[in-house]
Each structure stands twice: as structure tokens, then as C-alpha cells.
Amino acid sequence: MSEIVTRFAPSPTGLLHIGHAWSAILAHDRARAGGGRFLLRIEDIDGTRSRPAFVAAIERDLAWLGLEWDGPILFQSARLAAYADSLERLKAMGLLYPCFCTRAEIAASLSAPHGDTAPAYPGTCRHLAADEQRRRAAGEEHAWRLDMARALDFLSPAAEEMPEQPHHAGRLMWHDEAAGDIVAIPEIHGDVILARKDAPASYHLAVTIDDAAQGVTHVVRGRDLFAATHVHRLLQALLGLPTPVYRHHALLTDDAGTRLAKRNRAPTLAAMREAGMDGAALTRALRERRLPIGFRLSEA
């Protein structure tokens, strides 16, 4: 069996909270249990919100928890050429198109409510003529979207010819250590953005490329990212990348069941440290599923 490699990949847009600690501990321990490596990646391509001070805070928080990572930290801001190369490959395959729509225009064009995983883009720019796409792309800000239907059509004839890519009845799959074998249904997301107007790569593209480049064998992350894996599995197949084993773990929430997040001012690890809490003791408690008062685990 190959060496187990996991990663923790926070964005330096705020201070880490106890939910981050929970995820980092699970990823760290999954690697260490198999004698493998635990990597730290900083997802800092959001230039408007990422701050060096938060990078330093992430390092302090992990050290306080007693978690050590292996090798140098990987910064996504140093990986822009790799993302550009992958975008060019997908363009050459005829699978991307420029999108000029604003959020307001997209919202106005939707005629029915959509759930969390339903397509939120009606394909407006997909239907533009090629010459109009080229003309407008030369002078207007635009994102790059994946033509989902064309991507699935592109992949289908080759499915049986890719023994290294798990598939079932012509469909791509991935394995989740908690949920078992999962058939990928990326079409539930519609034409996802792979490069934003204000960033050189979306989360979907960057995380897929970086996991492969770092040799990550096991992706340990929150249950809230389960649906995103449908898209990541498709990108792996299109770009010829390996598929890790996944584990989408239960989320740490407050007592009301609200997911912890920076935007709702979840209690930070820095605040806990400043209040005199022992980081190593917190790590032991989380490992034993002994949660601090005010927190609980939720699969939602």
C-alpha cells in the first residue's frame, strides 16, 4: 500500500476556530495512524481577503494544538501557472466558455427557486456565438465556466478505456470512508465556474490540481463539501488526475446546530489560547469526542 498523505488547507481570510481544529486533527491523525504525511496548504488566491497575518496565525494555532505538518507549506498563490495550464487544456478540449454575467443578471434570469445543489446558472453565455465570445472576451471582464453537458459527453466514450478511473455503468465514482462508493453526479451543479473574474482559479479547480500535485491520497474534510466532490471527480477524469480516498466528516456546530464559520464570529482558537485554555488538552478532548460546552457534532 502506498504512503498515506493528507492535508489541511485553510484560507488565510480570518482566524481559525474550533471547527478548523476538528478538521485539522482528523486529517493529521488519519495520516499519522498509517505512518504517513500530513501537509499544510494555504489557499490564498483570494487576493482581496487573504492576509499574511492570518498565515502566521494558522501556524501558531496548529502548533498550539500540537499538530506538526511535514515539509514546506504550499501556497496556492505560487501555483497560478499550474491553474492556467489546466484551464488552457480544458479550453483546447472545447469544454470551457467565457461568462460575462453579473450575479444580479444571473439572479434575475432564474425563474424558479433552486436548492443548495441545483444549478444556479441558466447557461446564458453558453449560447453565445463563438465569434461574439471571442470579441467580448478581448475587452470585457469574464469568468470561465465548464460546459457540463459537453464535459460529460466528452468523457462518456472514454469511460470504459480508463481502468485507472473508477466507474460504474459508465459513471465516475469515488470512495468515501464514511459513505462508501459514490457515483459522481456533477451535473447537479450545472456549468460551474473554474476561473472567476477576480481570481485565476475557482476552489473546484485549484483544490483538484493541488491535491494531485501534492500526492494527497486521502482527503479529509467537512461534510459540507461532500457535494463539491462530484465536480472534483469530474475534473480528475478530464485532466487525467488520480482520485484520492475521501472522508467527509461530521461538522462541529454550536448547540443550535449552526455551522461554525468566520463570518458568524465562531469562537477562535486565538481567543481560547488567550483565555488560558491548554491546546494539547483541547486536542485530546476532540480526539475523544469530548466537546467543549456549547458545541456538538452534526452531519448536516
Phi, psi and omega in degrees: 000138181288161180298138177281130178231123176240174180209156170240128190227074179279160174261134182276059182247009181173179180280147177290147175243183186294333175295322174297319179301316179302312181293318180297319180297316180296318179292316179301311185289331177297321178287312184295327180298331179255015180069025185260198185247144178243121186252154174243124178236135179255116183268087192243034181272359172276088187295338182278341185239338182289139181225134177304326181298327179286332175297312178299323179293322177299316179297318179297318182296316180295320177297320178298324178285346182086023181258126179249134177258162184256134176076181180288157175288138175263127178255127180298331179297344176266005187244017187297325180296323179294320178293318179298320179299317181293321176299318179295323177298315181291325175296316180296333177278356180075027187253356180242154172216149180285141179238124184257359186291145171270166177299322180296320179293321178295315180299320181290334184275347181279128184260354182215153178292153181232149176280183185298328184252004180280150179305133181250015179226127185277003177083023184307307185282343177298331185269001178290145177295152184301319181292326177291321176301313181296316182297313182289323180296332180289337184231353183241147173297141181204155170262171174242122180253149174275126174284097190298314181298318180292324178296317179293321177295320180298321186278327188305313182296336184265356187303316182286349181262006183241076183299336180282349180255107181304134177212162181218122180051043179080003181249145177288154181222163164219164179250130176248129184295340178262321187259350180089205181282129185239129173279126181286133176230067184296340182296344178295341182267351182069204183278090185288152175279132177251341172217123183275166176298326185252010180208145186286348179202147175278170175304316183304311184288311186298314184293325180293315181293317184291322177300319179292316182296327181272359180068031180292124181262334183224118178263115179250114182205173187291156180298338180292345180259007180303312183297327180296334182295335175302317179290318181297323179295322178294315180297322176301316180293317182294324184262002178069037182258153179291157179254117177290167165279141182247154168218108178263104190274162175299152183265147173272126182233174171280178184298336180276357180088008180280128181296137179289136181205155178299321186291337178255022173058049175298148181304127184271157176294325179299318180294321178296319179295315181294335178279359177096007179291146178274118182296318179296323178292322177297318178298316179299318181295317179295321177299327181268008181061027173264101187269144175300155178302133179102000181231153174208167178264141180218141178275347184291000000 
